[in-house]
Amino acid sequence: MSVQSLCVEPDGVLRQPARPVAAFTNDLRRLARDLIDTMYAHDGIGIAAPQVGHAVQVFVANPGQRRGQELVVVNPVLVRAEGRAAMVEGCLSVPKIWERVHRAAAVHMTGHDLFGQPLVIQADGLLAVVVQHELDHLQGRLFVDRLPWYHRRRVLRTLRRAIRPG
Ligand code: ZN
């Protein structure tokens, strides 16, 4: 088990678009295992590679939090998004902030597994929210960016106060 330390807003790696994975190596699989361990260590239901300091296109999700049933997606592409849903979200990189976010209700995504095999993800409900949240991370976006600007400003101010030392 290798729990990694989390990168937290305003860490620049969270704002950097992640680069696609070019080689499906043991290093990639180790990164995925570390992501899974880190996600569980922090009671998360999803985590993306930039959150542990690697700006590459990998995320894991497990809204059911059943060990061994994690969804690991490399180089995800959003193919279709339908409907509209709002759910209260939090993020391991935006500690102690919980806000209602509007997103698509259902998504169709493609990607690859850790061995380069193609994946197709059809998701609705909580999984749809999680995969959209993680895809945002790979594009350098945080869930608070989806809030109305006045609301976002308040949240970021609260966050800055929270992380100021002393
Ligand atoms: Zn997040």
Backbone and ligand atoms as CSV (ligand in chain L), in Angstrom:
chain,resi,resn,atom,element,x,y,z
A,1,MET,N,N,0.843,-1.195,0.000
A,1,MET,CA,C,0.000,0.000,0.000
A,1,MET,C,C,0.875,1.242,0.000
A,2,SER,N,N,0.516,2.164,-0.851
A,2,SER,CA,C,1.332,3.362,-0.952
A,2,SER,C,C,0.433,4.586,-1.092
A,3,VAL,N,N,0.119,5.131,0.067
A,3,VAL,CA,C,-0.741,6.314,0.078
A,3,VAL,C,C,0.112,7.538,-0.240
A,4,GLN,N,N,-0.287,8.293,-1.218
A,4,GLN,CA,C,0.462,9.480,-1.634
A,4,GLN,C,C,-0.090,10.719,-0.932
A,5,SER,N,N,0.749,11.753,-0.820
A,5,SER,CA,C,0.205,12.974,-0.226
A,5,SER,C,C,-0.596,13.725,-1.291
A,6,LEU,N,N,-1.631,14.384,-0.834
A,6,LEU,CA,C,-2.575,15.041,-1.738
A,6,LEU,C,C,-2.121,16.439,-2.105
A,7,CYS,N,N,-2.313,16.807,-3.359
A,7,CYS,CA,C,-2.113,18.188,-3.781
A,7,CYS,C,C,-3.421,18.927,-3.564
A,8,VAL,N,N,-3.310,20.090,-2.958
A,8,VAL,CA,C,-4.499,20.833,-2.538
A,8,VAL,C,C,-4.488,22.205,-3.207
A,9,GLU,N,N,-5.674,22.681,-3.614
A,9,GLU,CA,C,-5.813,24.031,-4.130
A,9,GLU,C,C,-5.110,25.004,-3.189
A,10,PRO,N,N,-4.283,25.953,-3.632
A,10,PRO,CA,C,-4.026,26.370,-5.022
A,10,PRO,C,C,-2.763,25.762,-5.667
A,11,ASP,N,N,-2.476,24.505,-5.452
A,11,ASP,CA,C,-1.327,23.852,-6.101
A,11,ASP,C,C,-1.482,23.904,-7.626
A,12,GLY,N,N,-0.442,24.369,-8.303
A,12,GLY,CA,C,-0.491,24.567,-9.750
A,12,GLY,C,C,-0.769,23.301,-10.561
A,13,VAL,N,N,-0.379,22.137,-10.019
A,13,VAL,CA,C,-0.583,20.900,-10.784
A,13,VAL,C,C,-2.074,20.639,-11.021
A,14,LEU,N,N,-2.905,21.179,-10.143
A,14,LEU,CA,C,-4.361,20.987,-10.280
A,14,LEU,C,C,-4.941,21.826,-11.417
A,15,ARG,N,N,-4.174,22.797,-11.889
A,15,ARG,CA,C,-4.652,23.720,-12.923
A,15,ARG,C,C,-4.039,23.448,-14.282
A,16,GLN,N,N,-3.279,22.372,-14.348
A,16,GLN,CA,C,-2.536,22.041,-15.553
A,16,GLN,C,C,-3.313,20.958,-16.297
A,17,PRO,N,N,-3.578,21.126,-17.605
A,17,PRO,CA,C,-4.209,20.022,-18.336
A,17,PRO,C,C,-3.272,18.810,-18.342
A,18,ALA,N,N,-3.803,17.652,-17.991
A,18,ALA,CA,C,-2.978,16.446,-17.909
A,18,ALA,C,C,-2.647,15.942,-19.307
A,19,ARG,N,N,-1.461,15.341,-19.462
A,19,ARG,CA,C,-1.093,14.828,-20.781
A,19,ARG,C,C,-1.559,13.376,-20.917
A,20,PRO,N,N,-1.846,12.982,-22.159
A,20,PRO,CA,C,-2.301,11.600,-22.371
A,20,PRO,C,C,-1.199,10.604,-22.023
A,21,VAL,N,N,-1.623,9.443,-21.563
A,21,VAL,CA,C,-0.698,8.349,-21.306
A,21,VAL,C,C,-0.290,7.752,-22.650
A,22,ALA,N,N,1.016,7.599,-22.868
A,22,ALA,CA,C,1.507,7.081,-24.146
A,22,ALA,C,C,1.875,5.603,-24.048
A,23,ALA,N,N,2.251,5.138,-22.853
A,23,ALA,CA,C,2.714,3.756,-22.707
A,23,ALA,C,C,2.047,3.118,-21.492
A,24,PHE,N,N,1.548,1.914,-21.685
A,24,PHE,CA,C,0.820,1.221,-20.624
A,24,PHE,C,C,1.798,0.325,-19.862
A,25,THR,N,N,2.534,0.951,-18.972
A,25,THR,CA,C,3.686,0.317,-18.324
A,25,THR,C,C,3.368,-0.091,-16.890
A,26,ASN,N,N,4.321,-0.750,-16.265
A,26,ASN,CA,C,4.188,-1.064,-14.841
A,26,ASN,C,C,4.129,0.196,-13.992
A,27,ASP,N,N,4.831,1.238,-14.438
A,27,ASP,CA,C,4.774,2.511,-13.704
A,27,ASP,C,C,3.344,3.052,-13.681
A,28,LEU,N,N,2.659,2.928,-14.813
A,28,LEU,CA,C,1.267,3.378,-14.886
A,28,LEU,C,C,0.403,2.578,-13.917
A,29,ARG,N,N,0.617,1.266,-13.902
A,29,ARG,CA,C,-0.190,0.413,-13.016
A,29,ARG,C,C,0.126,0.689,-11.547
A,30,ARG,N,N,1.381,1.033,-11.266
A,30,ARG,CA,C,1.740,1.402,-9.893
A,30,ARG,C,C,1.047,2.702,-9.503
A,31,LEU,N,N,1.035,3.657,-10.429
A,31,LEU,CA,C,0.340,4.924,-10.167
A,31,LEU,C,C,-1.141,4.659,-9.868
A,32,ALA,N,N,-1.769,3.782,-10.643
A,32,ALA,CA,C,-3.190,3.483,-10.433
A,32,ALA,C,C,-3.408,2.855,-9.056
A,33,ARG,N,N,-2.508,1.947,-8.663
A,33,ARG,CA,C,-2.636,1.341,-7.326
A,33,ARG,C,C,-2.483,2.391,-6.235
A,34,ASP,N,N,-1.526,3.303,-6.429
A,34,ASP,CA,C,-1.334,4.373,-5.442
A,34,ASP,C,C,-2.574,5.272,-5.375
A,35,LEU,N,N,-3.170,5.542,-6.526
A,35,LEU,CA,C,-4.383,6.362,-6.547
A,35,LEU,C,C,-5.503,5.681,-5.759
A,36,ILE,N,N,-5.651,4.383,-5.975
A,36,ILE,CA,C,-6.701,3.641,-5.271
A,36,ILE,C,C,-6.454,3.667,-3.764
A,37,ASP,N,N,-5.209,3.406,-3.356
A,37,ASP,CA,C,-4.876,3.423,-1.922
A,37,ASP,C,C,-5.115,4.804,-1.313
A,38,THR,N,N,-4.726,5.831,-2.068
A,38,THR,CA,C,-4.874,7.202,-1.567
A,38,THR,C,C,-6.348,7.580,-1.467
A,39,MET,N,N,-7.133,7.167,-2.471
A,39,MET,CA,C,-8.579,7.436,-2.457
A,39,MET,C,C,-9.214,6.846,-1.203
A,40,TYR,N,N,-8.930,5.579,-0.909
A,40,TYR,CA,C,-9.538,4.947,0.267
A,40,TYR,C,C,-9.013,5.543,1.566
A,41,ALA,N,N,-7.718,5.881,1.576
A,41,ALA,CA,C,-7.133,6.432,2.805
A,41,ALA,C,C,-7.822,7.735,3.200
A,42,HIS,N,N,-8.379,8.423,2.197
A,42,HIS,CA,C,-9.022,9.708,2.477
A,42,HIS,C,C,-10.539,9.631,2.313
A,43,ASP,N,N,-11.071,8.392,2.293
A,43,ASP,CA,C,-12.529,8.204,2.173
A,43,ASP,C,C,-13.106,8.866,0.933
A,44,GLY,N,N,-12.356,8.871,-0.156
A,44,GLY,CA,C,-12.867,9.445,-1.398
A,44,GLY,C,C,-13.612,8.400,-2.210
A,45,ILE,N,N,-14.355,8.865,-3.205
A,45,ILE,CA,C,-15.033,7.946,-4.125
A,45,ILE,C,C,-14.470,8.101,-5.540
A,46,GLY,N,N,-13.483,8.966,-5.677
A,46,GLY,CA,C,-12.807,9.128,-6.950
A,46,GLY,C,C,-11.571,9.977,-6.732
A,47,ILE,N,N,-10.565,9.781,-7.596
A,47,ILE,CA,C,-9.355,10.603,-7.504
A,47,ILE,C,C,-8.676,10.570,-8.871
A,48,ALA,N,N,-8.049,11.674,-9.216
A,48,ALA,CA,C,-7.375,11.774,-10.512
A,48,ALA,C,C,-5.878,11.990,-10.268
A,49,ALA,N,N,-5.057,11.552,-11.223
A,49,ALA,CA,C,-3.607,11.571,-11.049
A,49,ALA,C,C,-3.041,12.948,-10.653
A,50,PRO,N,N,-3.556,14.063,-11.216
A,50,PRO,CA,C,-2.990,15.360,-10.803
A,50,PRO,C,C,-3.115,15.613,-9.295
A,51,GLN,N,N,-4.083,14.979,-8.650
A,51,GLN,CA,C,-4.270,15.195,-7.217
A,51,GLN,C,C,-3.144,14.592,-6.380
A,52,VAL,N,N,-2.339,13.706,-6.982
A,52,VAL,CA,C,-1.135,13.225,-6.291
A,52,VAL,C,C,0.126,13.702,-7.008
A,53,GLY,N,N,-0.039,14.744,-7.842
A,53,GLY,CA,C,1.124,15.406,-8.427
A,53,GLY,C,C,1.560,14.902,-9.792
A,54,HIS,N,N,0.773,14.044,-10.425
A,54,HIS,CA,C,1.124,13.543,-11.759
A,54,HIS,C,C,0.123,14.068,-12.783
A,55,ALA,N,N,0.591,14.945,-13.677
A,55,ALA,CA,C,-0.322,15.538,-14.654
A,55,ALA,C,C,-0.490,14.616,-15.863
A,56,VAL,N,N,-1.004,13.427,-15.612
A,56,VAL,CA,C,-1.289,12.471,-16.687
A,56,VAL,C,C,-2.753,12.050,-16.598
A,57,GLN,N,N,-3.277,11.589,-17.737
A,57,GLN,CA,C,-4.713,11.333,-17.832
A,57,GLN,C,C,-5.109,9.949,-17.291
A,58,VAL,N,N,-5.190,9.884,-15.986
A,58,VAL,CA,C,-5.638,8.660,-15.309
A,58,VAL,C,C,-6.536,9.065,-14.151
A,59,PHE,N,N,-7.672,8.388,-14.030
A,59,PHE,CA,C,-8.448,8.564,-12.795
A,59,PHE,C,C,-8.991,7.228,-12.342
A,60,VAL,N,N,-9.348,7.152,-11.066
A,60,VAL,CA,C,-10.035,5.989,-10.541
A,60,VAL,C,C,-11.316,6.467,-9.871
A,61,ALA,N,N,-12.306,5.594,-9.848
A,61,ALA,CA,C,-13.584,5.924,-9.220
A,61,ALA,C,C,-14.152,4.667,-8.594
A,62,ASN,N,N,-14.847,4.857,-7.506
A,62,ASN,CA,C,-15.544,3.741,-6.894
A,62,ASN,C,C,-16.644,4.255,-5.984
A,63,PRO,N,N,-17.734,4.714,-6.606
A,63,PRO,CA,C,-18.812,5.301,-5.804
A,63,PRO,C,C,-19.414,4.303,-4.823
A,64,GLY,N,N,-19.297,2.992,-5.101
A,64,GLY,CA,C,-19.835,1.993,-4.181
A,64,GLY,C,C,-18.869,1.680,-3.047
A,65,GLN,N,N,-17.623,2.144,-3.166
A,65,GLN,CA,C,-16.559,1.915,-2.187
A,65,GLN,C,C,-16.403,0.442,-1.840
A,66,ARG,N,N,-16.558,-0.413,-2.854
A,66,ARG,CA,C,-16.285,-1.836,-2.640
A,66,ARG,C,C,-14.899,-2.132,-3.190
A,67,ARG,N,N,-14.017,-2.551,-2.311
A,67,ARG,CA,C,-12.631,-2.846,-2.676
A,67,ARG,C,C,-12.574,-3.861,-3.808
A,68,GLY,N,N,-11.712,-3.593,-4.752
A,68,GLY,CA,C,-11.553,-4.530,-5.853
A,68,GLY,C,C,-12.486,-4.238,-7.016
A,69,GLN,N,N,-13.408,-3.298,-6.847
A,69,GLN,CA,C,-14.343,-2.991,-7.929
A,69,GLN,C,C,-14.114,-1.590,-8.482
A,70,GLU,N,N,-12.893,-1.103,-8.330
A,70,GLU,CA,C,-12.590,0.246,-8.781
A,70,GLU,C,C,-12.639,0.322,-10.311
A,71,LEU,N,N,-13.117,1.454,-10.775
A,71,LEU,CA,C,-13.061,1.759,-12.203
A,71,LEU,C,C,-11.784,2.576,-12.416
A,72,VAL,N,N,-10.902,2.086,-13.280
A,72,VAL,CA,C,-9.668,2.813,-13.590
A,72,VAL,C,C,-9.729,3.201,-15.056
A,73,VAL,N,N,-9.609,4.485,-15.347
A,73,VAL,CA,C,-9.751,4.959,-16.725
A,73,VAL,C,C,-8.520,5.768,-17.117
A,74,VAL,N,N,-7.950,5.389,-18.251
A,74,VAL,CA,C,-6.783,6.069,-18.807
A,74,VAL,C,C,-7.230,6.782,-20.086
A,75,ASN,N,N,-6.770,7.987,-20.268
A,75,ASN,CA,C,-7.088,8.793,-21.459
A,75,ASN,C,C,-8.589,8.871,-21.759
A,76,PRO,N,N,-9.388,9.269,-20.778
A,76,PRO,CA,C,-10.837,9.307,-20.998
A,76,PRO,C,C,-11.260,10.397,-21.982
A,77,VAL,N,N,-12.300,10.084,-22.733
A,77,VAL,CA,C,-12.894,11.051,-23.665
A,77,VAL,C,C,-14.401,11.048,-23.436
A,78,LEU,N,N,-14.953,12.230,-23.232
A,78,LEU,CA,C,-16.401,12.350,-23.073
A,78,LEU,C,C,-17.028,12.352,-24.463
A,79,VAL,N,N,-17.856,11.357,-24.734
A,79,VAL,CA,C,-18.453,11.220,-26.051
A,79,VAL,C,C,-19.832,11.884,-26.094
A,80,ARG,N,N,-20.586,11.686,-25.018
A,80,ARG,CA,C,-21.933,12.243,-24.989
A,80,ARG,C,C,-22.338,12.542,-23.550
A,81,ALA,N,N,-23.052,13.638,-23.365
A,81,ALA,CA,C,-23.567,13.996,-22.047
A,81,ALA,C,C,-25.027,14.372,-22.220
A,82,GLU,N,N,-25.864,13.853,-21.339
A,82,GLU,CA,C,-27.308,14.085,-21.477
A,82,GLU,C,C,-27.937,14.478,-20.156
A,83,GLY,N,N,-28.983,15.285,-20.258
A,83,GLY,CA,C,-29.769,15.634,-19.079
A,83,GLY,C,C,-29.016,16.565,-18.160
A,84,ARG,N,N,-29.605,16.788,-17.012
A,84,ARG,CA,C,-29.016,17.719,-16.063
A,84,ARG,C,C,-29.337,17.221,-14.661
A,85,ALA,N,N,-28.339,17.274,-13.808
A,85,ALA,CA,C,-28.537,16.836,-12.429
A,85,ALA,C,C,-27.706,17.730,-11.521
A,86,ALA,N,N,-28.116,17.836,-10.291
A,86,ALA,CA,C,-27.345,18.615,-9.319
A,86,ALA,C,C,-27.102,17.747,-8.103
A,87,MET,N,N,-25.850,17.726,-7.657
A,87,MET,CA,C,-25.501,16.927,-6.493
A,87,MET,C,C,-24.496,17.711,-5.663
A,88,VAL,N,N,-24.508,17.494,-4.362
A,88,VAL,CA,C,-23.517,18.144,-3.497
A,88,VAL,C,C,-22.198,17.391,-3.658
A,89,GLU,N,N,-21.149,18.133,-4.002
A,89,GLU,CA,C,-19.842,17.521,-4.236
A,89,GLU,C,C,-18.807,18.073,-3.274
A,90,GLY,N,N,-17.806,17.248,-3.054
A,90,GLY,CA,C,-16.616,17.673,-2.334
A,90,GLY,C,C,-15.430,17.182,-3.130
A,91,CYS,N,N,-14.225,17.500,-2.665
A,91,CYS,CA,C,-13.039,17.094,-3.418
A,91,CYS,C,C,-11.869,16.975,-2.445
A,92,LEU,N,N,-11.078,15.930,-2.597
A,92,LEU,CA,C,-9.930,15.732,-1.714
A,92,LEU,C,C,-8.931,16.877,-1.830
A,93,SER,N,N,-8.958,17.596,-2.967
A,93,SER,CA,C,-8.029,18.710,-3.183
A,93,SER,C,C,-8.619,20.060,-2.801
A,94,VAL,N,N,-9.875,20.053,-2.368
A,94,VAL,CA,C,-10.543,21.291,-1.934
A,94,VAL,C,C,-11.170,20.983,-0.566
A,95,PRO,N,N,-10.321,20.869,0.466
A,95,PRO,CA,C,-10.794,20.325,1.733
A,95,PRO,C,C,-11.908,21.140,2.372
A,96,LYS,N,N,-12.836,20.421,2.970
A,96,LYS,CA,C,-13.889,20.994,3.822
A,96,LYS,C,C,-14.893,21.868,3.080
A,97,ILE,N,N,-14.910,21.785,1.750
A,97,ILE,CA,C,-15.896,22.552,0.987
A,97,ILE,C,C,-16.861,21.563,0.341
A,98,TRP,N,N,-18.127,21.797,0.549
A,98,TRP,CA,C,-19.170,20.950,-0.033
A,98,TRP,C,C,-20.188,21.863,-0.689
A,99,GLU,N,N,-20.391,21.688,-1.998
A,99,GLU,CA,C,-21.308,22.582,-2.706
A,99,GLU,C,C,-22.099,21.808,-3.746
A,100,ARG,N,N,-23.310,22.304,-4.015
A,100,ARG,CA,C,-24.150,21.692,-5.038
A,100,ARG,C,C,-23.670,22.127,-6.422
A,101,VAL,N,N,-23.436,21.154,-7.286
A,101,VAL,CA,C,-22.903,21.423,-8.619
A,101,VAL,C,C,-23.854,20.844,-9.662
A,102,HIS,N,N,-24.067,21.596,-10.740
A,102,HIS,CA,C,-24.901,21.114,-11.847
A,102,HIS,C,C,-24.025,20.456,-12.905
A,103,ARG,N,N,-24.426,19.279,-13.314
A,103,ARG,CA,C,-23.696,18.548,-14.354
A,103,ARG,C,C,-24.690,17.777,-15.200
A,104,ALA,N,N,-24.163,17.081,-16.226
A,104,ALA,CA,C,-25.004,16.182,-17.004
A,104,ALA,C,C,-25.452,15.017,-16.111
A,105,ALA,N,N,-26.655,14.517,-16.385
A,105,ALA,CA,C,-27.205,13.423,-15.580
A,105,ALA,C,C,-26.649,12.070,-16.024
A,106,ALA,N,N,-26.299,11.980,-17.299
A,106,ALA,CA,C,-25.796,10.710,-17.830
A,106,ALA,C,C,-24.681,11.002,-18.828
A,107,VAL,N,N,-23.676,10.156,-18.834
A,107,VAL,CA,C,-22.562,10.361,-19.760
A,107,VAL,C,C,-22.152,9.059,-20.435
A,108,HIS,N,N,-21.617,9.229,-21.609
A,108,HIS,CA,C,-21.008,8.127,-22.350
A,108,HIS,C,C,-19.552,8.540,-22.559
A,109,MET,N,N,-18.646,7.739,-22.035
A,109,MET,CA,C,-17.223,8.065,-22.062
A,109,MET,C,C,-16.461,6.867,-22.633
A,110,THR,N,N,-15.379,7.154,-23.331
A,110,THR,CA,C,-14.492,6.066,-23.742
A,110,THR,C,C,-13.130,6.300,-23.103
A,111,GLY,N,N,-12.297,5.287,-23.151
A,111,GLY,CA,C,-10.965,5.405,-22.581
A,111,GLY,C,C,-10.259,4.079,-22.724
A,112,HIS,N,N,-9.213,3.897,-21.905
A,112,HIS,CA,C,-8.473,2.640,-21.937
A,112,HIS,C,C,-8.265,2.133,-20.523
A,113,ASP,N,N,-8.073,0.819,-20.412
A,113,ASP,CA,C,-7.713,0.277,-19.108
A,113,ASP,C,C,-6.190,0.322,-18.958
A,114,LEU,N,N,-5.682,-0.274,-17.899
A,114,LEU,CA,C,-4.252,-0.161,-17.586
A,114,LEU,C,C,-3.366,-0.960,-18.533
A,115,PHE,N,N,-3.995,-1.760,-19.399
A,115,PHE,CA,C,-3.227,-2.549,-20.363
A,115,PHE,C,C,-3.463,-2.058,-21.790
A,116,GLY,N,N,-4.150,-0.916,-21.907
A,116,GLY,CA,C,-4.359,-0.335,-23.226
A,116,GLY,C,C,-5.594,-0.851,-23.947
A,117,GLN,N,N,-6.384,-1.675,-23.274
A,117,GLN,CA,C,-7.608,-2.168,-23.901
A,117,GLN,C,C,-8.686,-1.082,-23.838
A,118,PRO,N,N,-9.473,-0.951,-24.916
A,118,PRO,CA,C,-10.502,0.088,-24.921
A,118,PRO,C,C,-11.594,-0.158,-23.875
A,119,LEU,N,N,-12.068,0.929,-23.309
A,119,LEU,CA,C,-13.140,0.888,-22.316
A,119,LEU,C,C,-14.284,1.763,-22.803
A,120,VAL,N,N,-15.494,1.344,-22.514
A,120,VAL,CA,C,-16.665,2.183,-22.753
A,120,VAL,C,C,-17.398,2.315,-21.428
A,121,ILE,N,N,-17.684,3.532,-21.047
A,121,ILE,CA,C,-18.359,3.770,-19.770
A,121,ILE,C,C,-19.686,4.469,-20.037
A,122,GLN,N,N,-20.762,3.831,-19.624
A,122,GLN,CA,C,-22.099,4.434,-19.676
A,122,GLN,C,C,-22.484,4.641,-18.222
A,123,ALA,N,N,-22.658,5.877,-17.823
A,123,ALA,CA,C,-22.905,6.105,-16.402
A,123,ALA,C,C,-24.060,7.058,-16.190
A,124,ASP,N,N,-24.815,6.781,-15.139
A,124,ASP,CA,C,-25.761,7.785,-14.656
A,124,ASP,C,C,-25.666,7.788,-13.125
A,125,GLY,N,N,-26.513,8.581,-12.479
A,125,GLY,CA,C,-26.482,8.646,-11.017
A,125,GLY,C,C,-25.136,9.129,-10.501
A,126,LEU,N,N,-24.742,8.597,-9.362
A,126,LEU,CA,C,-23.516,9.054,-8.697
A,126,LEU,C,C,-22.267,8.809,-9.556
A,127,LEU,N,N,-22.224,7.680,-10.258
A,127,LEU,CA,C,-21.041,7.400,-11.075
A,127,LEU,C,C,-20.859,8.454,-12.171
A,128,ALA,N,N,-21.971,8.906,-12.753
A,128,ALA,CA,C,-21.871,9.948,-13.790
A,128,ALA,C,C,-21.262,11.223,-13.211
A,129,VAL,N,N,-21.655,11.557,-12.003
A,129,VAL,CA,C,-21.106,12.751,-11.349
A,129,VAL,C,C,-19.610,12.570,-11.091
A,130,VAL,N,N,-19.248,11.413,-10.580
A,130,VAL,CA,C,-17.844,11.176,-10.228
A,130,VAL,C,C,-16.967,11.214,-11.481
A,131,VAL,N,N,-17.372,10.546,-12.547
A,131,VAL,CA,C,-16.484,10.526,-13.719
A,131,VAL,C,C,-16.380,11.923,-14.355
A,132,GLN,N,N,-17.431,12.717,-14.278
A,132,GLN,CA,C,-17.331,14.087,-14.806
A,132,GLN,C,C,-16.419,14.941,-13.920
A,133,HIS,N,N,-16.514,14.737,-12.612
A,133,HIS,CA,C,-15.657,15.460,-11.670
A,133,HIS,C,C,-14.180,15.111,-11.939
A,134,GLU,N,N,-13.913,13.808,-12.155
A,134,GLU,CA,C,-12.527,13.390,-12.379
A,134,GLU,C,C,-12.018,13.858,-13.747
A,135,LEU,N,N,-12.881,13.827,-14.739
A,135,LEU,CA,C,-12.481,14.321,-16.062
A,135,LEU,C,C,-12.117,15.811,-15.983
A,136,ASP,N,N,-12.873,16.557,-15.201
A,136,ASP,CA,C,-12.529,17.967,-14.965
A,136,ASP,C,C,-11.101,18.099,-14.434
A,137,HIS,N,N,-10.746,17.244,-13.461
A,137,HIS,CA,C,-9.385,17.304,-12.913
A,137,HIS,C,C,-8.339,17.154,-14.021
A,138,LEU,N,N,-8.607,16.272,-14.975
A,138,LEU,CA,C,-7.630,16.016,-16.038
A,138,LEU,C,C,-7.547,17.187,-17.011
A,139,GLN,N,N,-8.538,18.078,-16.941
A,139,GLN,CA,C,-8.516,19.275,-17.773
A,139,GLN,C,C,-8.106,20.513,-16.968
A,140,GLY,N,N,-7.635,20.284,-15.755
A,140,GLY,CA,C,-7.175,21.389,-14.924
A,140,GLY,C,C,-8.303,22.181,-14.278
A,141,ARG,N,N,-9.450,21.533,-14.102
A,141,ARG,CA,C,-10.614,22.201,-13.518
A,141,ARG,C,C,-11.016,21.577,-12.196
A,142,LEU,N,N,-11.511,22.407,-11.298
A,142,LEU,CA,C,-12.022,21.930,-10.011
A,142,LEU,C,C,-13.530,22.146,-9.954
A,143,PHE,N,N,-14.200,21.386,-9.098
A,143,PHE,CA,C,-15.673,21.486,-9.067
A,143,PHE,C,C,-16.150,22.887,-8.701
A,144,VAL,N,N,-15.351,23.601,-7.914
A,144,VAL,CA,C,-15.765,24.954,-7.532
A,144,VAL,C,C,-15.791,25.902,-8.746
A,145,ASP,N,N,-15.065,25.538,-9.820
A,145,ASP,CA,C,-15.085,26.357,-11.039
A,145,ASP,C,C,-16.464,26.330,-11.708
A,146,ARG,N,N,-17.270,25.337,-11.359
A,146,ARG,CA,C,-18.597,25.219,-11.971
A,146,ARG,C,C,-19.673,25.975,-11.201
A,147,LEU,N,N,-19.271,26.607,-10.104
A,147,LEU,CA,C,-20.234,27.399,-9.330
A,147,LEU,C,C,-20.373,28.774,-9.967
A,148,PRO,N,N,-21.513,29.450,-9.740
A,148,PRO,CA,C,-21.634,30.847,-10.189
A,148,PRO,C,C,-20.495,31.683,-9.595
A,149,TRP,N,N,-20.020,32.702,-10.323
A,149,TRP,CA,C,-18.788,33.404,-9.943
A,149,TRP,C,C,-18.801,33.980,-8.527
A,150,TYR,N,N,-19.954,34.552,-8.121
A,150,TYR,CA,C,-20.022,35.186,-6.795
A,150,TYR,C,C,-19.900,34.130,-5.709
A,151,HIS,N,N,-20.474,32.974,-5.995
A,151,HIS,CA,C,-20.479,31.853,-5.082
A,151,HIS,C,C,-19.051,31.265,-5.001
A,152,ARG,N,N,-18.431,31.166,-6.159
A,152,ARG,CA,C,-17.078,30.621,-6.260
A,152,ARG,C,C,-16.081,31.488,-5.491
A,153,ARG,N,N,-16.261,32.814,-5.619
A,153,ARG,CA,C,-15.362,33.741,-4.940
A,153,ARG,C,C,-15.437,33.536,-3.422
A,154,ARG,N,N,-16.664,33.354,-2.917
A,154,ARG,CA,C,-16.864,33.151,-1.485
A,154,ARG,C,C,-16.191,31.850,-1.031
A,155,VAL,N,N,-16.373,30.808,-1.841
A,155,VAL,CA,C,-15.800,29.498,-1.498
A,155,VAL,C,C,-14.278,29.558,-1.469
A,156,LEU,N,N,-13.678,30.195,-2.485
A,156,LEU,CA,C,-12.221,30.257,-2.554
A,156,LEU,C,C,-11.648,31.093,-1.413
A,157,ARG,N,N,-12.395,32.115,-1.006
A,157,ARG,CA,C,-11.967,32.942,0.127
A,157,ARG,C,C,-11.967,32.102,1.410
A,158,THR,N,N,-13.024,31.329,1.575
A,158,THR,CA,C,-13.123,30.449,2.745
A,158,THR,C,C,-11.965,29.468,2.760
A,159,LEU,N,N,-11.658,28.929,1.583
A,159,LEU,CA,C,-10.595,27.942,1.466
A,159,LEU,C,C,-9.245,28.560,1.802
A,160,ARG,N,N,-8.989,29.758,1.301
A,160,ARG,CA,C,-7.708,30.422,1.564
A,160,ARG,C,C,-7.535,30.673,3.054
A,161,ARG,N,N,-8.640,31.061,3.690
A,161,ARG,CA,C,-8.574,31.284,5.142
A,161,ARG,C,C,-8.243,29.979,5.866
A,162,ALA,N,N,-8.860,28.902,5.362
A,162,ALA,CA,C,-8.695,27.598,6.007
A,162,ALA,C,C,-7.261,27.093,5.929
A,163,ILE,N,N,-6.570,27.395,4.815
A,163,ILE,CA,C,-5.232,26.822,4.660
A,163,ILE,C,C,-4.113,27.781,5.090
A,164,ARG,N,N,-4.502,29.026,5.443
A,164,ARG,CA,C,-3.469,29.958,5.896
A,164,ARG,C,C,-2.876,29.437,7.211
A,165,PRO,N,N,-1.557,29.386,7.310
A,165,PRO,CA,C,-0.977,28.844,8.553
A,165,PRO,C,C,-1.255,29.772,9.741
A,166,GLY,N,N,-1.426,29.199,10.879
A,166,GLY,CA,C,-1.602,29.969,12.115
A,166,GLY,C,C,-2.984,30.503,12.336
L,1,ZN,ZN,ZN,-11.791,16.242,-6.943
